[in-house]
Amino acid sequence: PTLSWSKVEGATKYEVWRKVGSTGEYKKYYTTDKLSFTNYDVKPNTNYYYKIKALHSSNNAANSAYSNVVYINIK
C-alpha cells in the first residue's frame, strides 16, 4: 500500500506509525521527508493500520497530533 498526506506547516519530517492486526500496538515504522510512503513489507490476509505524525524542523519534536487512522487489508 502507498500512503500520502498533506504538508504540515513547519514540518520537515513525518513519522509513519503502523500496527498489524486489530489487537496489535502502534510502533514507529518509518521516518521520511516525503509526503508519501509505500510499504512493501506486508503479508497476505493481514490487516494493517497506519497513522502519521509531523515533526517540527527546529528540534524534530512532534508538532501535530496523529493523523486519522488508515486501515488496509492485504488480500
mmCIF file of the N, C-alpha and C atoms, coordinates in Angstrom:
data_MODEL
# 
_entry.id   MODEL 
# 
loop_
_atom_site.group_PDB 
_atom_site.id 
_atom_site.type_symbol 
_atom_site.label_atom_id 
_atom_site.label_alt_id 
_atom_site.label_comp_id 
_atom_site.label_asym_id 
_atom_site.label_entity_id 
_atom_site.label_seq_id 
_atom_site.pdbx_PDB_ins_code 
_atom_site.Cartn_x 
_atom_site.Cartn_y 
_atom_site.Cartn_z 
_atom_site.occupancy 
_atom_site.B_iso_or_equiv 
_atom_site.pdbx_formal_charge 
_atom_site.auth_seq_id 
_atom_site.auth_comp_id 
_atom_site.auth_asym_id 
_atom_site.auth_atom_id 
_atom_site.pdbx_PDB_model_num 
ATOM 1   N N  . PRO A 1 1  ? 0.823  -1.213  0.000  1.00 0.00 ? 1  PRO A N  1 
ATOM 2   C CA . PRO A 1 1  ? 0.000  0.000   0.000  1.00 0.00 ? 1  PRO A CA 1 
ATOM 3   C C  . PRO A 1 1  ? 0.855  1.260   0.000  1.00 0.00 ? 1  PRO A C  1 
ATOM 4   N N  . THR A 1 2  ? 0.344  2.296   -0.628 1.00 0.00 ? 2  THR A N  1 
ATOM 5   C CA . THR A 1 2  ? 1.000  3.595   -0.622 1.00 0.00 ? 2  THR A CA 1 
ATOM 6   C C  . THR A 1 2  ? 0.122  4.582   0.132  1.00 0.00 ? 2  THR A C  1 
ATOM 7   N N  . LEU A 1 3  ? 0.719  5.268   1.082  1.00 0.00 ? 3  LEU A N  1 
ATOM 8   C CA . LEU A 1 3  ? 0.038  6.300   1.854  1.00 0.00 ? 3  LEU A CA 1 
ATOM 9   C C  . LEU A 1 3  ? 0.533  7.652   1.382  1.00 0.00 ? 3  LEU A C  1 
ATOM 10  N N  . SER A 1 4  ? -0.337 8.645   1.402  1.00 0.00 ? 4  SER A N  1 
ATOM 11  C CA . SER A 1 4  ? 0.089  10.012  1.097  1.00 0.00 ? 4  SER A CA 1 
ATOM 12  C C  . SER A 1 4  ? -0.677 10.962  2.005  1.00 0.00 ? 4  SER A C  1 
ATOM 13  N N  . TRP A 1 5  ? -0.085 12.133  2.248  1.00 0.00 ? 5  TRP A N  1 
ATOM 14  C CA . TRP A 1 5  ? -0.681 13.100  3.162  1.00 0.00 ? 5  TRP A CA 1 
ATOM 15  C C  . TRP A 1 5  ? -0.289 14.497  2.726  1.00 0.00 ? 5  TRP A C  1 
ATOM 16  N N  . SER A 1 6  ? -0.948 15.477  3.319  1.00 0.00 ? 6  SER A N  1 
ATOM 17  C CA . SER A 1 6  ? -0.688 16.885  3.008  1.00 0.00 ? 6  SER A CA 1 
ATOM 18  C C  . SER A 1 6  ? 0.447  17.409  3.880  1.00 0.00 ? 6  SER A C  1 
ATOM 19  N N  . LYS A 1 7  ? 1.145  18.388  3.359  1.00 0.00 ? 7  LYS A N  1 
ATOM 20  C CA . LYS A 1 7  ? 2.228  19.021  4.101  1.00 0.00 ? 7  LYS A CA 1 
ATOM 21  C C  . LYS A 1 7  ? 1.672  19.717  5.340  1.00 0.00 ? 7  LYS A C  1 
ATOM 22  N N  . VAL A 1 8  ? 2.406  19.607  6.446  1.00 0.00 ? 8  VAL A N  1 
ATOM 23  C CA . VAL A 1 8  ? 2.071  20.311  7.681  1.00 0.00 ? 8  VAL A CA 1 
ATOM 24  C C  . VAL A 1 8  ? 3.029  21.484  7.796  1.00 0.00 ? 8  VAL A C  1 
ATOM 25  N N  . GLU A 1 9  ? 2.503  22.683  7.987  1.00 0.00 ? 9  GLU A N  1 
ATOM 26  C CA . GLU A 1 9  ? 3.315  23.897  8.082  1.00 0.00 ? 9  GLU A CA 1 
ATOM 27  C C  . GLU A 1 9  ? 4.389  23.734  9.156  1.00 0.00 ? 9  GLU A C  1 
ATOM 28  N N  . GLY A 1 10 ? 5.653  23.977  8.787  1.00 0.00 ? 10 GLY A N  1 
ATOM 29  C CA . GLY A 1 10 ? 6.768  23.899  9.719  1.00 0.00 ? 10 GLY A CA 1 
ATOM 30  C C  . GLY A 1 10 ? 7.371  22.520  9.873  1.00 0.00 ? 10 GLY A C  1 
ATOM 31  N N  . ALA A 1 11 ? 6.749  21.510  9.300  1.00 0.00 ? 11 ALA A N  1 
ATOM 32  C CA . ALA A 1 11 ? 7.265  20.144  9.425  1.00 0.00 ? 11 ALA A CA 1 
ATOM 33  C C  . ALA A 1 11 ? 8.299  19.866  8.341  1.00 0.00 ? 11 ALA A C  1 
ATOM 34  N N  . THR A 1 12 ? 9.342  19.145  8.720  1.00 0.00 ? 12 THR A N  1 
ATOM 35  C CA . THR A 1 12 ? 10.345 18.731  7.741  1.00 0.00 ? 12 THR A CA 1 
ATOM 36  C C  . THR A 1 12 ? 10.436 17.219  7.625  1.00 0.00 ? 12 THR A C  1 
ATOM 37  N N  . LYS A 1 13 ? 9.871  16.517  8.586  1.00 0.00 ? 13 LYS A N  1 
ATOM 38  C CA . LYS A 1 13 ? 9.852  15.056  8.542  1.00 0.00 ? 13 LYS A CA 1 
ATOM 39  C C  . LYS A 1 13 ? 8.496  14.565  9.043  1.00 0.00 ? 13 LYS A C  1 
ATOM 40  N N  . TYR A 1 14 ? 8.219  13.327  8.668  1.00 0.00 ? 14 TYR A N  1 
ATOM 41  C CA . TYR A 1 14 ? 6.962  12.697  9.068  1.00 0.00 ? 14 TYR A CA 1 
ATOM 42  C C  . TYR A 1 14 ? 7.251  11.286  9.556  1.00 0.00 ? 14 TYR A C  1 
ATOM 43  N N  . GLU A 1 15 ? 6.634  10.920  10.657 1.00 0.00 ? 15 GLU A N  1 
ATOM 44  C CA . GLU A 1 15 ? 6.743  9.567   11.165 1.00 0.00 ? 15 GLU A CA 1 
ATOM 45  C C  . GLU A 1 15 ? 5.535  8.763   10.700 1.00 0.00 ? 15 GLU A C  1 
ATOM 46  N N  . VAL A 1 16 ? 5.796  7.565   10.210 1.00 0.00 ? 16 VAL A N  1 
ATOM 47  C CA . VAL A 1 16 ? 4.736  6.631   9.849  1.00 0.00 ? 16 VAL A CA 1 
ATOM 48  C C  . VAL A 1 16 ? 4.651  5.613   10.983 1.00 0.00 ? 16 VAL A C  1 
ATOM 49  N N  . TRP A 1 17 ? 3.494  5.532   11.613 1.00 0.00 ? 17 TRP A N  1 
ATOM 50  C CA . TRP A 1 17 ? 3.244  4.565   12.684 1.00 0.00 ? 17 TRP A CA 1 
ATOM 51  C C  . TRP A 1 17 ? 2.350  3.477   12.136 1.00 0.00 ? 17 TRP A C  1 
ATOM 52  N N  . ARG A 1 18 ? 2.644  2.228   12.501 1.00 0.00 ? 18 ARG A N  1 
ATOM 53  C CA . ARG A 1 18 ? 1.889  1.101   11.952 1.00 0.00 ? 18 ARG A CA 1 
ATOM 54  C C  . ARG A 1 18 ? 1.596  0.088   13.043 1.00 0.00 ? 18 ARG A C  1 
ATOM 55  N N  . LYS A 1 19 ? 0.430  -0.531  12.941 1.00 0.00 ? 19 LYS A N  1 
ATOM 56  C CA . LYS A 1 19 ? 0.159  -1.702  13.760 1.00 0.00 ? 19 LYS A CA 1 
ATOM 57  C C  . LYS A 1 19 ? -0.393 -2.794  12.863 1.00 0.00 ? 19 LYS A C  1 
ATOM 58  N N  . VAL A 1 20 ? -0.115 -4.028  13.248 1.00 0.00 ? 20 VAL A N  1 
ATOM 59  C CA . VAL A 1 20 ? -0.545 -5.189  12.475 1.00 0.00 ? 20 VAL A CA 1 
ATOM 60  C C  . VAL A 1 20 ? -1.671 -5.860  13.249 1.00 0.00 ? 20 VAL A C  1 
ATOM 61  N N  . GLY A 1 21 ? -2.824 -5.992  12.601 1.00 0.00 ? 21 GLY A N  1 
ATOM 62  C CA . GLY A 1 21 ? -3.982 -6.600  13.247 1.00 0.00 ? 21 GLY A CA 1 
ATOM 63  C C  . GLY A 1 21 ? -4.664 -5.634  14.194 1.00 0.00 ? 21 GLY A C  1 
ATOM 64  N N  . SER A 1 22 ? -5.910 -5.939  14.517 1.00 0.00 ? 22 SER A N  1 
ATOM 65  C CA . SER A 1 22 ? -6.704 -5.017  15.333 1.00 0.00 ? 22 SER A CA 1 
ATOM 66  C C  . SER A 1 22 ? -6.256 -4.987  16.791 1.00 0.00 ? 22 SER A C  1 
ATOM 67  N N  . THR A 1 23 ? -5.539 -6.007  17.244 1.00 0.00 ? 23 THR A N  1 
ATOM 68  C CA . THR A 1 23 ? -5.110 -6.044  18.645 1.00 0.00 ? 23 THR A CA 1 
ATOM 69  C C  . THR A 1 23 ? -3.636 -5.699  18.829 1.00 0.00 ? 23 THR A C  1 
ATOM 70  N N  . GLY A 1 24 ? -2.946 -5.400  17.746 1.00 0.00 ? 24 GLY A N  1 
ATOM 71  C CA . GLY A 1 24 ? -1.530 -5.056  17.836 1.00 0.00 ? 24 GLY A CA 1 
ATOM 72  C C  . GLY A 1 24 ? -1.324 -3.670  18.439 1.00 0.00 ? 24 GLY A C  1 
ATOM 73  N N  . GLU A 1 25 ? -0.080 -3.309  18.662 1.00 0.00 ? 25 GLU A N  1 
ATOM 74  C CA . GLU A 1 25 ? 0.268  -1.983  19.168 1.00 0.00 ? 25 GLU A CA 1 
ATOM 75  C C  . GLU A 1 25 ? 0.909  -1.162  18.054 1.00 0.00 ? 25 GLU A C  1 
ATOM 76  N N  . TYR A 1 26 ? 0.646  0.142   18.056 1.00 0.00 ? 26 TYR A N  1 
ATOM 77  C CA . TYR A 1 26 ? 1.305  1.013   17.089 1.00 0.00 ? 26 TYR A CA 1 
ATOM 78  C C  . TYR A 1 26 ? 2.778  1.128   17.438 1.00 0.00 ? 26 TYR A C  1 
ATOM 79  N N  . LYS A 1 27 ? 3.609  1.056   16.399 1.00 0.00 ? 27 LYS A N  1 
ATOM 80  C CA . LYS A 1 27 ? 5.055  1.244   16.555 1.00 0.00 ? 27 LYS A CA 1 
ATOM 81  C C  . LYS A 1 27 ? 5.523  2.186   15.463 1.00 0.00 ? 27 LYS A C  1 
ATOM 82  N N  . LYS A 1 28 ? 6.488  3.034   15.819 1.00 0.00 ? 28 LYS A N  1 
ATOM 83  C CA . LYS A 1 28 ? 7.050  3.907   14.787 1.00 0.00 ? 28 LYS A CA 1 
ATOM 84  C C  . LYS A 1 28 ? 7.734  3.016   13.768 1.00 0.00 ? 28 LYS A C  1 
ATOM 85  N N  . TYR A 1 29 ? 7.302  3.125   12.513 1.00 0.00 ? 29 TYR A N  1 
ATOM 86  C CA . TYR A 1 29 ? 7.738  2.202   11.480 1.00 0.00 ? 29 TYR A CA 1 
ATOM 87  C C  . TYR A 1 29 ? 8.735  2.833   10.514 1.00 0.00 ? 29 TYR A C  1 
ATOM 88  N N  . TYR A 1 30 ? 8.577  4.134   10.242 1.00 0.00 ? 30 TYR A N  1 
ATOM 89  C CA . TYR A 1 30 ? 9.398  4.765   9.212  1.00 0.00 ? 30 TYR A CA 1 
ATOM 90  C C  . TYR A 1 30 ? 9.378  6.272   9.418  1.00 0.00 ? 30 TYR A C  1 
ATOM 91  N N  . THR A 1 31 ? 10.470 6.941   9.076  1.00 0.00 ? 31 THR A N  1 
ATOM 92  C CA . THR A 1 31 ? 10.537 8.399   9.091  1.00 0.00 ? 31 THR A CA 1 
ATOM 93  C C  . THR A 1 31 ? 10.976 8.859   7.710  1.00 0.00 ? 31 THR A C  1 
ATOM 94  N N  . THR A 1 32 ? 10.293 9.878   7.195  1.00 0.00 ? 32 THR A N  1 
ATOM 95  C CA . THR A 1 32 ? 10.584 10.358  5.840  1.00 0.00 ? 32 THR A CA 1 
ATOM 96  C C  . THR A 1 32 ? 10.409 11.864  5.758  1.00 0.00 ? 32 THR A C  1 
ATOM 97  N N  . ASP A 1 33 ? 11.046 12.465  4.759  1.00 0.00 ? 33 ASP A N  1 
ATOM 98  C CA . ASP A 1 33 ? 10.813 13.879  4.480  1.00 0.00 ? 33 ASP A CA 1 
ATOM 99  C C  . ASP A 1 33 ? 9.874  14.042  3.279  1.00 0.00 ? 33 ASP A C  1 
ATOM 100 N N  . LYS A 1 34 ? 9.404  12.933  2.759  1.00 0.00 ? 34 LYS A N  1 
ATOM 101 C CA . LYS A 1 34 ? 8.461  12.944  1.629  1.00 0.00 ? 34 LYS A CA 1 
ATOM 102 C C  . LYS A 1 34 ? 7.023  13.032  2.133  1.00 0.00 ? 34 LYS A C  1 
ATOM 103 N N  . LEU A 1 35 ? 6.091  13.233  1.209  1.00 0.00 ? 35 LEU A N  1 
ATOM 104 C CA . LEU A 1 35 ? 4.670  13.296  1.547  1.00 0.00 ? 35 LEU A CA 1 
ATOM 105 C C  . LEU A 1 35 ? 3.940  12.012  1.159  1.00 0.00 ? 35 LEU A C  1 
ATOM 106 N N  . SER A 1 36 ? 4.712  10.929  1.042  1.00 0.00 ? 36 SER A N  1 
ATOM 107 C CA . SER A 1 36 ? 4.110  9.629   0.772  1.00 0.00 ? 36 SER A CA 1 
ATOM 108 C C  . SER A 1 36 ? 5.060  8.535   1.233  1.00 0.00 ? 36 SER A C  1 
ATOM 109 N N  . PHE A 1 37 ? 4.517  7.343   1.354  1.00 0.00 ? 37 PHE A N  1 
ATOM 110 C CA . PHE A 1 37 ? 5.291  6.191   1.799  1.00 0.00 ? 37 PHE A CA 1 
ATOM 111 C C  . PHE A 1 37 ? 4.642  4.939   1.226  1.00 0.00 ? 37 PHE A C  1 
ATOM 112 N N  . THR A 1 38 ? 5.461  4.058   0.654  1.00 0.00 ? 38 THR A N  1 
ATOM 113 C CA . THR A 1 38 ? 4.979  2.778   0.160  1.00 0.00 ? 38 THR A CA 1 
ATOM 114 C C  . THR A 1 38 ? 5.517  1.683   1.071  1.00 0.00 ? 38 THR A C  1 
ATOM 115 N N  . ASN A 1 39 ? 4.626  0.879   1.596  1.00 0.00 ? 39 ASN A N  1 
ATOM 116 C CA . ASN A 1 39 ? 5.002  -0.205  2.496  1.00 0.00 ? 39 ASN A CA 1 
ATOM 117 C C  . ASN A 1 39 ? 5.047  -1.514  1.713  1.00 0.00 ? 39 ASN A C  1 
ATOM 118 N N  . TYR A 1 40 ? 6.263  -1.990  1.464  1.00 0.00 ? 40 TYR A N  1 
ATOM 119 C CA . TYR A 1 40 ? 6.439  -3.246  0.737  1.00 0.00 ? 40 TYR A CA 1 
ATOM 120 C C  . TYR A 1 40 ? 6.485  -4.451  1.680  1.00 0.00 ? 40 TYR A C  1 
ATOM 121 N N  . ASP A 1 41 ? 6.654  -4.204  2.956  1.00 0.00 ? 41 ASP A N  1 
ATOM 122 C CA . ASP A 1 41 ? 6.779  -5.277  3.950  1.00 0.00 ? 41 ASP A CA 1 
ATOM 123 C C  . ASP A 1 41 ? 5.399  -5.638  4.507  1.00 0.00 ? 41 ASP A C  1 
ATOM 124 N N  . VAL A 1 42 ? 4.583  -6.270  3.664  1.00 0.00 ? 42 VAL A N  1 
ATOM 125 C CA . VAL A 1 42 ? 3.237  -6.679  4.072  1.00 0.00 ? 42 VAL A CA 1 
ATOM 126 C C  . VAL A 1 42 ? 3.016  -8.144  3.715  1.00 0.00 ? 42 VAL A C  1 
ATOM 127 N N  . LYS A 1 43 ? 2.077  -8.759  4.420  1.00 0.00 ? 43 LYS A N  1 
ATOM 128 C CA . LYS A 1 43 ? 1.767  -10.167 4.194  1.00 0.00 ? 43 LYS A CA 1 
ATOM 129 C C  . LYS A 1 43 ? 0.304  -10.305 3.781  1.00 0.00 ? 43 LYS A C  1 
ATOM 130 N N  . PRO A 1 44 ? 0.000  -11.305 2.936  1.00 0.00 ? 44 PRO A N  1 
ATOM 131 C CA . PRO A 1 44 ? -1.385 -11.528 2.525  1.00 0.00 ? 44 PRO A CA 1 
ATOM 132 C C  . PRO A 1 44 ? -2.280 -11.862 3.718  1.00 0.00 ? 44 PRO A C  1 
ATOM 133 N N  . ASN A 1 45 ? -3.550 -11.548 3.570  1.00 0.00 ? 45 ASN A N  1 
ATOM 134 C CA . ASN A 1 45 ? -4.577 -11.850 4.577  1.00 0.00 ? 45 ASN A CA 1 
ATOM 135 C C  . ASN A 1 45 ? -4.258 -11.218 5.927  1.00 0.00 ? 45 ASN A C  1 
ATOM 136 N N  . THR A 1 46 ? -3.732 -10.013 5.876  1.00 0.00 ? 46 THR A N  1 
ATOM 137 C CA . THR A 1 46 ? -3.341 -9.297  7.093  1.00 0.00 ? 46 THR A CA 1 
ATOM 138 C C  . THR A 1 46 ? -3.912 -7.889  7.058  1.00 0.00 ? 46 THR A C  1 
ATOM 139 N N  . ASN A 1 47 ? -4.372 -7.414  8.214  1.00 0.00 ? 47 ASN A N  1 
ATOM 140 C CA . ASN A 1 47 ? -4.875 -6.049  8.349  1.00 0.00 ? 47 ASN A CA 1 
ATOM 141 C C  . ASN A 1 47 ? -3.767 -5.154  8.898  1.00 0.00 ? 47 ASN A C  1 
ATOM 142 N N  . TYR A 1 48 ? -3.596 -3.992  8.293  1.00 0.00 ? 48 TYR A N  1 
ATOM 143 C CA . TYR A 1 48 ? -2.605 -3.015  8.725  1.00 0.00 ? 48 TYR A CA 1 
ATOM 144 C C  . TYR A 1 48 ? -3.301 -1.685  9.010  1.00 0.00 ? 48 TYR A C  1 
ATOM 145 N N  . TYR A 1 49 ? -2.844 -1.020  10.043 1.00 0.00 ? 49 TYR A N  1 
ATOM 146 C CA . TYR A 1 49 ? -3.369 0.283   10.437 1.00 0.00 ? 49 TYR A CA 1 
ATOM 147 C C  . TYR A 1 49 ? -2.204 1.260   10.465 1.00 0.00 ? 49 TYR A C  1 
ATOM 148 N N  . TYR A 1 50 ? -2.398 2.435   9.887  1.00 0.00 ? 50 TYR A N  1 
ATOM 149 C CA . TYR A 1 50 ? -1.341 3.434   9.799  1.00 0.00 ? 50 TYR A CA 1 
ATOM 150 C C  . TYR A 1 50 ? -1.839 4.776   10.317 1.00 0.00 ? 50 TYR A C  1 
ATOM 151 N N  . LYS A 1 51 ? -0.917 5.537   10.884 1.00 0.00 ? 51 LYS A N  1 
ATOM 152 C CA . LYS A 1 51 ? -1.175 6.939   11.209 1.00 0.00 ? 51 LYS A CA 1 
ATOM 153 C C  . LYS A 1 51 ? 0.140  7.693   11.055 1.00 0.00 ? 51 LYS A C  1 
ATOM 154 N N  . ILE A 1 52 ? 0.032  8.994   10.802 1.00 0.00 ? 52 ILE A N  1 
ATOM 155 C CA . ILE A 1 52 ? 1.192  9.834   10.504 1.00 0.00 ? 52 ILE A CA 1 
ATOM 156 C C  . ILE A 1 52 ? 1.305  10.925  11.564 1.00 0.00 ? 52 ILE A C  1 
ATOM 157 N N  . LYS A 1 53 ? 2.542  11.286  11.894 1.00 0.00 ? 53 LYS A N  1 
ATOM 158 C CA . LYS A 1 53 ? 2.797  12.406  12.808 1.00 0.00 ? 53 LYS A CA 1 
ATOM 159 C C  . LYS A 1 53 ? 3.870  13.291  12.187 1.00 0.00 ? 53 LYS A C  1 
ATOM 160 N N  . ALA A 1 54 ? 3.647  14.595  12.184 1.00 0.00 ? 54 ALA A N  1 
ATOM 161 C CA . ALA A 1 54 ? 4.609  15.550  11.625 1.00 0.00 ? 54 ALA A CA 1 
ATOM 162 C C  . ALA A 1 54 ? 5.647  15.931  12.673 1.00 0.00 ? 54 ALA A C  1 
ATOM 163 N N  . LEU A 1 55 ? 6.882  16.158  12.223 1.00 0.00 ? 55 LEU A N  1 
ATOM 164 C CA . LEU A 1 55 ? 7.966  16.590  13.094 1.00 0.00 ? 55 LEU A CA 1 
ATOM 165 C C  . LEU A 1 55 ? 8.393  17.997  12.721 1.00 0.00 ? 55 LEU A C  1 
ATOM 166 N N  . HIS A 1 56 ? 8.582  18.837  13.710 1.00 0.00 ? 56 HIS A N  1 
ATOM 167 C CA . HIS A 1 56 ? 8.950  20.234  13.500 1.00 0.00 ? 56 HIS A CA 1 
ATOM 168 C C  . HIS A 1 56 ? 10.399 20.343  13.044 1.00 0.00 ? 56 HIS A C  1 
ATOM 169 N N  . SER A 1 57 ? 10.690 21.316  12.241 1.00 0.00 ? 57 SER A N  1 
ATOM 170 C CA . SER A 1 57 ? 12.021 21.462  11.657 1.00 0.00 ? 57 SER A CA 1 
ATOM 171 C C  . SER A 1 57 ? 13.112 21.819  12.658 1.00 0.00 ? 57 SER A C  1 
ATOM 172 N N  . SER A 1 58 ? 12.789 22.544  13.719 1.00 0.00 ? 58 SER A N  1 
ATOM 173 C CA . SER A 1 58 ? 13.853 23.039  14.601 1.00 0.00 ? 58 SER A CA 1 
ATOM 174 C C  . SER A 1 58 ? 14.383 21.981  15.558 1.00 0.00 ? 58 SER A C  1 
ATOM 175 N N  . ASN A 1 59 ? 13.530 21.096  16.056 1.00 0.00 ? 59 ASN A N  1 
ATOM 176 C CA . ASN A 1 59 ? 14.017 20.142  17.058 1.00 0.00 ? 59 ASN A CA 1 
ATOM 177 C C  . ASN A 1 59 ? 13.466 18.736  16.854 1.00 0.00 ? 59 ASN A C  1 
ATOM 178 N N  . ASN A 1 60 ? 12.847 18.493  15.725 1.00 0.00 ? 60 ASN A N  1 
ATOM 179 C CA . ASN A 1 60 ? 12.236 17.196  15.415 1.00 0.00 ? 60 ASN A CA 1 
ATOM 180 C C  . ASN A 1 60 ? 11.212 16.756  16.453 1.00 0.00 ? 60 ASN A C  1 
ATOM 181 N N  . ALA A 1 61 ? 10.688 17.709  17.200 1.00 0.00 ? 61 ALA A N  1 
ATOM 182 C CA . ALA A 1 61 ? 9.595  17.390  18.129 1.00 0.00 ? 61 ALA A CA 1 
ATOM 183 C C  . ALA A 1 61 ? 8.297  17.340  17.338 1.00 0.00 ? 61 ALA A C  1 
ATOM 184 N N  . ALA A 1 62 ? 7.382  16.537  17.802 1.00 0.00 ? 62 ALA A N  1 
ATOM 185 C CA . ALA A 1 62 ? 6.100  16.438  17.117 1.00 0.00 ? 62 ALA A CA 1 
ATOM 186 C C  . ALA A 1 62 ? 5.386  17.772  17.185 1.00 0.00 ? 62 ALA A C  1 
ATOM 187 N N  . ASN A 1 63 ? 4.932  18.259  16.057 1.00 0.00 ? 63 ASN A N  1 
ATOM 188 C CA . ASN A 1 63 ? 4.168  19.498  16.057 1.00 0.00 ? 63 ASN A CA 1 
ATOM 189 C C  . ASN A 1 63 ? 2.769  19.264  15.509 1.00 0.00 ? 63 ASN A C  1 
ATOM 190 N N  . SER A 1 64 ? 2.348  18.039  15.533 1.00 0.00 ? 64 SER A N  1 
ATOM 191 C CA . SER A 1 64 ? 0.979  17.745  15.128 1.00 0.00 ? 64 SER A CA 1 
ATOM 192 C C  . SER A 1 64 ? 0.473  16.563  15.936 1.00 0.00 ? 64 SER A C  1 
ATOM 193 N N  . ALA A 1 65 ? -0.816 16.453  15.988 1.00 0.00 ? 65 ALA A N  1 
ATOM 194 C CA . ALA A 1 65 ? -1.420 15.250  16.535 1.00 0.00 ? 65 ALA A CA 1 
ATOM 195 C C  . ALA A 1 65 ? -1.270 14.154  15.477 1.00 0.00 ? 65 ALA A C  1 
ATOM 196 N N  . TYR A 1 66 ? -1.556 12.944  15.844 1.00 0.00 ? 66 TYR A N  1 
ATOM 197 C CA . TYR A 1 66 ? -1.567 11.883  14.843 1.00 0.00 ? 66 TYR A CA 1 
ATOM 198 C C  . TYR A 1 66 ? -2.675 12.156  13.832 1.00 0.00 ? 66 TYR A C  1 
ATOM 199 N N  . SER A 1 67 ? -2.443 11.713  12.616 1.00 0.00 ? 67 SER A N  1 
ATOM 200 C CA . SER A 1 67 ? -3.487 11.795  11.597 1.00 0.00 ? 67 SER A CA 1 
ATOM 201 C C  . SER A 1 67 ? -4.593 10.806  11.931 1.00 0.00 ? 67 SER A C  1 
ATOM 202 N N  . ASN A 1 68 ? -5.649 10.864  11.166 1.00 0.00 ? 68 ASN A N  1 
ATOM 203 C CA . ASN A 1 68 ? -6.664 9.824   11.272 1.00 0.00 ? 68 ASN A CA 1 
ATOM 204 C C  . ASN A 1 68 ? -6.038 8.494   10.874 1.00 0.00 ? 68 ASN A C  1 
ATOM 205 N N  . VAL A 1 69 ? -6.534 7.429   11.440 1.00 0.00 ? 69 VAL A N  1 
ATOM 206 C CA . VAL A 1 69 ? -6.014 6.093   11.142 1.00 0.00 ? 69 VAL A CA 1 
ATOM 207 C C  . VAL A 1 69 ? -6.530 5.627   9.791  1.00 0.00 ? 69 VAL A C  1 
ATOM 208 N N  . VAL A 1 70 ? -5.624 5.013   9.016  1.00 0.00 ? 70 VAL A N  1 
ATOM 209 C CA . VAL A 1 70 ? -5.987 4.406   7.736  1.00 0.00 ? 70 VAL A CA 1 
ATOM 210 C C  . VAL A 1 70 ? -5.858 2.899   7.903  1.00 0.00 ? 70 VAL A C  1 
ATOM 211 N N  . TYR A 1 71 ? -6.900 2.182   7.504  1.00 0.00 ? 71 TYR A N  1 
ATOM 212 C CA . TYR A 1 71 ? -6.934 0.725   7.622  1.00 0.00 ? 71 TYR A CA 1 
ATOM 213 C C  . TYR A 1 71 ? -6.803 0.120   6.226  1.00 0.00 ? 71 TYR A C  1 
ATOM 214 N N  . ILE A 1 72 ? -5.911 -0.845  6.098  1.00 0.00 ? 72 ILE A N  1 
ATOM 215 C CA . ILE A 1 72 ? -5.715 -1.508  4.808  1.00 0.00 ? 72 ILE A CA 1 
ATOM 216 C C  . ILE A 1 72 ? -5.701 -3.011  5.038  1.00 0.00 ? 72 ILE A C  1 
ATOM 217 N N  . ASN A 1 73 ? -6.464 -3.734  4.237  1.00 0.00 ? 73 ASN A N  1 
ATOM 218 C CA . ASN A 1 73 ? -6.472 -5.198  4.294  1.00 0.00 ? 73 ASN A CA 1 
ATOM 219 C C  . ASN A 1 73 ? -5.741 -5.719  3.062  1.00 0.00 ? 73 ASN A C  1 
ATOM 220 N N  . ILE A 1 74 ? -4.662 -6.470  3.284  1.00 0.00 ? 74 ILE A N  1 
ATOM 221 C CA . ILE A 1 74 ? -3.913 -7.047  2.167  1.00 0.00 ? 74 ILE A CA 1 
ATOM 222 C C  . ILE A 1 74 ? -4.539 -8.405  1.847  1.00 0.00 ? 74 ILE A C  1 
ATOM 223 N N  . LYS A 1 75 ? -4.912 -8.589  0.605  1.00 0.00 ? 75 LYS A N  1 
ATOM 224 C CA . LYS A 1 75 ? -5.574 -9.842  0.197  1.00 0.00 ? 75 LYS A CA 1 
ATOM 225 C C  . LYS A 1 75 ? -4.592 -10.776 -0.456 1.00 0.00 ? 75 LYS A C  1 
# 
